[in-house]
Amino acid sequence: MKVSPIATIVLVLTSLSLPGCNTHKEEHHVEQHKIVATNPEVKNVTITQQYVCQIHSQRHIQIRALERGYLEAIPVREGQAVKAGDSMFTVIPVLYQTQLDAENAEAQLAQLEYNYTKKLFEDKVVSQNEVKLLDAKLKKAQAKAQQAAAELGFANIKAPYDGIIDRLHHQQGSLIEEGEILTTLSDNSLMWVYFNVPEARYLEYQKNKDQKNGLKIELILANGKKFDHPGKIGAIEADFNNLTGNISFRADFPNPDGLLRHGQTGTILLKRVQDNAIVIPQRATFETLARQYVYVIGKDHVVHQRDIVVENELDDLYVIKEGLDVDDKIILEGVRQVRDGDKVDFEFVASADVLGHLKFAAE
């Protein structure tokens, strides 16, 4: 079969045009972006650590019945605020009052017998042993009267301190046993907030606790809102938990508005200012085998991979512990375009301009 000259020309032109198209696409695919470099910055930064916490009243006790009997009166309500000394429960006081009256009468009788016998002794009618015997009888009667008075006091259960009444476990008229729980009483004027700190953070806290900038402690509530009053470290437990490697801290928060209640949860924020920290943008780093690296540009424009140690992580920044100095030039944009030993052209942007556009505001 014969091919016409026109068809031959078309085929040749088509074959010549195809490599040109592919070449254009390949050139577009390997087009390189501009490499941007910057330098580490020395800044005072605020380091924030977060811990889940549990909130407790500084005093939270169970109110129990000290005697067996019928619950005669409950002059308080659930959730009521009481003052120290306020009556909360009364257990059949009539019986205790009758016993007290009887013991007081016995004590008065013993006192009269003692006084009469003592006068007879002074008149040399009876011996001194008779006086001693009645003196012992008097002291025994007085002790029984004091015991009856204490039992009567137990019948009227009073608040030992200012606080808030919890749920009432029994109703008026209930028969209760000695030691049975009637309610709980919470003193919420100061709240104790407990959280667990890893050993490394504990050592860091002990190292920096005396810095003049100090430690700022904030509490974030379950609704995401910050509690209005700052706290302070009130105590650290004596022992580490061998299973978790943590130690328990306690932060104390004043609670003048009564917003916090026993049993709440939240998040503790520990904030401290780290002076003269070396910081770099996070996007200037890359990770290989769980180690962090940056590309440092030498004076000859040759790129060198360098291992760094990150001390703390902020929103957009890393605080560098080891590996970089403020005079180093590091690649910020184009990290994935270079390899160790490459010679590059780059645009330099001062670190102050770079940090000014990041989310994290260095102080």
C-alpha positions in Angstrom: 0.0 0.0 0.0 1.3 3.4 -1.0 1.5 6.3 1.5 0.8 9.7 0.1 3.4 12.5 0.5 0.9 14.6 2.5 0.3 11.8 5.0 4.1 11.3 5.4 4.6 15.0 6.1 1.8 15.0 8.8 3.3 12.0 10.6 6.8 13.6 10.6 5.5 16.8 12.1 3.5 15.0 14.7 6.5 12.9 15.8 8.6 16.0 16.0 6.1 17.9 18.1 5.6 15.2 20.8 9.1 15.4 22.4 8.7 19.2 22.7 5.5 18.8 24.7 7.1 16.3 27.1 10.1 18.4 27.5 8.0 21.4 28.5 6.0 19.3 31.1 9.2 17.9 32.6 10.8 21.3 32.9 7.7 22.6 34.7 7.7 19.6 37.0 11.2 20.1 38.3 10.9 23.9 38.7 12.5 24.9 42.0 11.1 27.3 44.6 13.2 30.0 46.0 15.2 29.0 49.1 14.8 31.3 52.1 17.2 31.4 55.0 17.1 33.0 58.5 19.0 32.9 61.7 18.0 31.7 65.3 16.7 34.4 67.6 17.4 35.0 71.2 14.2 35.8 73.1 12.5 35.7 76.4 9.8 33.1 75.9 7.0 31.8 78.1 7.1 28.1 78.5 3.7 26.5 79.3 3.1 23.0 80.6 -0.4 21.5 80.8 -1.5 18.9 83.3 -4.9 17.3 84.0 -6.0 18.0 87.6 -8.5 17.1 90.2 -10.0 19.8 92.5 -10.6 19.2 96.2 -11.8 21.3 99.1 -9.0 22.1 101.6 -11.3 20.5 104.3 -13.8 17.9 103.3 -15.0 15.7 106.1 -17.8 13.2 106.9 -20.2 14.2 109.6 -21.1 11.1 111.6 -23.5 10.3 114.5 -21.7 9.9 117.8 -24.6 8.2 119.5 -27.3 5.7 118.5 -30.8 7.1 118.5 -33.6 8.8 116.5 -32.8 11.8 114.4 -35.0 14.4 116.0 -34.2 17.6 114.0 -32.3 18.7 110.9 -32.1 22.5 110.9 -30.0 22.6 107.7 -30.6 22.0 104.0 -28.6 20.3 101.3 -26.2 22.8 99.8 -26.6 25.3 102.6 -23.6 27.3 103.8 -23.1 27.1 107.6 -20.8 28.8 110.1 -18.6 27.1 112.6 -20.8 26.2 115.6 -24.1 26.1 113.8 -26.3 23.2 114.7 -26.8 20.6 111.9 -28.4 17.6 113.5 -30.1 16.8 116.9 -30.4 13.2 118.2 -33.1 12.7 120.9 -31.8 15.3 123.3 -34.5 14.8 126.0 -33.0 11.4 127.0 -29.5 12.9 127.3 -30.8 15.9 129.2 -32.5 13.6 131.7 -29.3 11.7 132.3 -27.4 14.9 132.7 -29.9 16.2 135.3 -29.6 12.9 137.2 -25.8 12.9 137.3 -25.8 16.6 138.3 -28.1 15.7 141.2 -25.8 12.9 142.3 -22.8 15.2 142.2 -24.6 17.8 144.3 -25.6 15.1 146.9 -22.0 13.9 147.0 -20.8 17.5 147.5 -23.2 18.0 150.5 -22.0 14.7 152.1 -18.4 15.7 151.6 -19.0 19.2 153.1 -20.8 17.8 156.2 -18.2 15.1 156.8 -15.4 17.6 156.5 -17.0 19.7 159.2 -17.3 16.7 161.5 -13.7 15.9 160.9 -12.8 19.5 161.9 -14.8 19.0 165.1 -12.9 15.7 165.6 -16.1 13.6 165.4 -15.0 11.5 162.4 -11.6 10.4 161.1 -9.7 11.8 158.1 -10.4 8.5 156.2 -14.1 9.3 156.2 -13.3 12.6 154.5 -11.1 11.0 151.9 -13.7 8.4 151.1 -16.4 11.0 150.5 -14.0 13.2 148.5 -13.4 10.2 146.1 -17.2 9.7 145.9 -17.7 13.4 145.0 -15.0 13.3 142.2 -16.6 10.2 140.8 -20.1 11.8 140.7 -18.6 15.0 139.1 -16.9 12.8 136.4 -20.2 11.1 135.6 -21.9 14.5 135.3 -19.2 15.7 132.9 -19.7 12.5 130.8 -23.4 13.1 130.6 -22.8 16.7 129.6 -20.5 15.5 126.8 -23.1 13.0 125.6 -25.7 15.7 125.5 -23.3 17.7 123.4 -22.9 14.8 121.0 -26.6 14.8 120.6 -26.4 18.3 119.1 -24.0 17.9 116.1 -22.5 21.3 115.2 -20.4 22.5 112.3 -16.7 22.3 113.2 -15.9 25.1 110.6 -17.5 27.3 108.0 -18.5 25.2 105.0 -21.2 23.8 102.6 -23.5 21.0 103.5 -23.6 18.1 101.0 -26.4 15.5 100.5 -28.3 14.5 103.6 -28.1 10.7 104.1 -31.0 10.5 106.5 -34.4 12.2 107.1 -35.9 13.5 110.3 -37.2 10.6 112.5 -34.7 8.0 111.1 -33.1 5.6 113.6 -29.3 6.0 113.2 -26.5 3.9 114.5 -23.4 5.2 116.2 -20.8 6.3 113.6 -23.3 6.4 110.7 -22.7 9.1 108.1 -25.2 12.0 108.2 -23.6 14.3 105.5 -20.3 15.8 104.4 -19.0 19.3 105.0 -16.8 21.1 102.6 -14.7 24.2 103.3 -14.3 25.7 99.8 -12.6 29.0 100.8 -9.3 27.5 99.5 -9.1 24.7 97.0 -6.4 22.1 96.7 -5.7 21.1 93.1 -3.7 17.9 92.5 -1.8 17.0 89.3 0.9 14.6 88.4 4.3 15.7 87.1 6.9 13.6 85.3 10.3 13.3 87.0 12.1 15.4 84.3 9.6 18.2 84.8 9.9 17.9 88.6 13.7 18.4 88.3 13.1 21.4 86.0 10.7 22.9 88.5 13.2 22.5 91.4 16.0 24.0 89.3 13.9 27.1 88.3 11.6 27.7 91.3 13.8 30.4 92.8 14.0 32.5 89.6 13.0 36.1 90.0 10.4 35.8 87.2 8.8 33.1 89.2 6.2 30.6 88.2 2.6 31.5 87.1 -0.1 28.9 87.8 -3.4 29.1 86.1 -6.5 26.8 86.2 -8.6 26.1 83.1 -12.1 24.8 83.9 -14.1 22.1 82.2 -15.8 24.8 80.0 -12.5 26.0 78.6 -12.6 29.2 80.6 -9.7 30.4 82.8 -10.3 30.6 86.5 -10.1 34.3 87.7 -7.6 33.8 90.5 -4.0 32.6 90.1 -2.6 29.7 92.3 0.6 28.8 93.9 2.4 25.5 94.6 1.2 24.4 98.1 2.9 21.0 98.4 4.8 18.2 96.7 4.4 14.6 97.8 7.4 12.9 99.3 7.5 9.9 96.9 7.4 9.2 93.2 4.9 6.7 91.9 7.1 3.8 90.7 4.5 2.6 88.2 4.1 5.9 86.4 7.3 7.8 87.2 5.2 10.8 88.3 5.1 12.8 91.5 2.0 14.6 92.8 1.9 18.4 93.0 -0.7 20.4 94.8 -1.6 23.9 93.7 -3.6 26.2 96.1 -6.3 28.5 94.6 -8.4 31.0 96.6 -12.1 30.6 95.9 -13.8 33.8 97.2 -16.7 33.5 94.8 -17.4 29.8 95.6 -17.2 28.8 92.0 -15.0 25.8 92.6 -16.5 22.7 94.3 -15.0 19.5 95.7 -14.6 16.9 92.9 -14.3 19.1 89.9 -11.7 18.5 87.2 -9.7 20.9 85.0 -6.3 21.6 83.5 -3.4 23.2 85.3 -1.1 25.6 83.2 2.4 26.1 84.6 3.9 29.1 83.0 7.4 30.4 83.4 9.6 32.9 81.5 12.8 31.5 80.1 15.3 34.3 79.5 17.6 34.4 76.5 16.2 31.3 74.9 17.4 30.4 71.3 14.3 29.9 69.2 13.7 28.8 65.6 10.5 28.2 63.6 9.4 24.6 63.6 9.1 24.5 59.9 12.9 25.0 59.6 13.4 21.5 61.0 13.0 18.0 59.7 13.1 14.6 61.5 15.0 11.4 60.7 14.9 8.4 62.9 13.3 10.3 65.8 16.0 13.0 65.7 15.6 16.6 64.8 17.8 18.3 62.2 18.2 21.6 60.4 20.2 22.6 57.3 22.9 25.2 58.1 24.4 27.3 55.3 28.1 27.9 55.4 30.0 30.9 54.2 30.7 29.1 51.0 26.9 28.6 50.5 27.3 24.9 51.0 24.5 23.2 53.0 25.3 21.0 56.0 22.8 18.9 57.9 23.1 19.5 61.7 21.6 17.6 64.6 19.8 19.8 67.2 18.3 19.1 70.7 14.9 20.7 71.3 14.4 21.8 74.9 10.8 23.0 74.7 8.1 23.2 72.1 5.9 26.3 71.6 3.0 26.9 69.2 5.2 27.6 66.1 8.7 27.6 67.6 11.2 25.2 69.1 13.4 26.3 72.0 16.9 24.9 71.2 19.0 23.4 73.9 22.0 22.3 71.8 23.2 22.5 68.2 22.7 26.1 67.1 24.0 29.6 67.7 22.5 33.0 66.8 25.1 33.5 64.1 24.1 30.4 62.1 22.1 30.7 58.9 19.5 28.0 58.6 17.1 27.1 55.7 13.6 28.2 56.5 11.8 27.6 53.1 13.0 24.9 50.7 14.1 22.3 53.3 12.9 19.4 51.1 14.8 20.8 48.0 18.3 20.4 49.3 20.7 17.7 50.4 23.7 17.7 52.6 26.7 19.1 50.6 24.6 21.1 48.1 25.7 24.6 47.1 22.7 26.9 47.1 21.6 30.4 46.3 19.2 31.8 48.9 17.4 34.9 50.1 18.0 35.9 53.7 15.2 37.1 56.0 16.0 38.4 59.5 14.7 36.3 62.3 12.8 39.3 63.8 10.7 39.5 60.6 10.1 35.8 60.6 9.0 35.6 64.2 6.7 38.6 63.8 4.5 36.6 61.4 4.2 33.5 63.6 1.3 32.6 65.8 3.5 32.5 68.9 4.3 35.9 70.4 7.7 35.7 72.0 8.1 38.0 75.0 
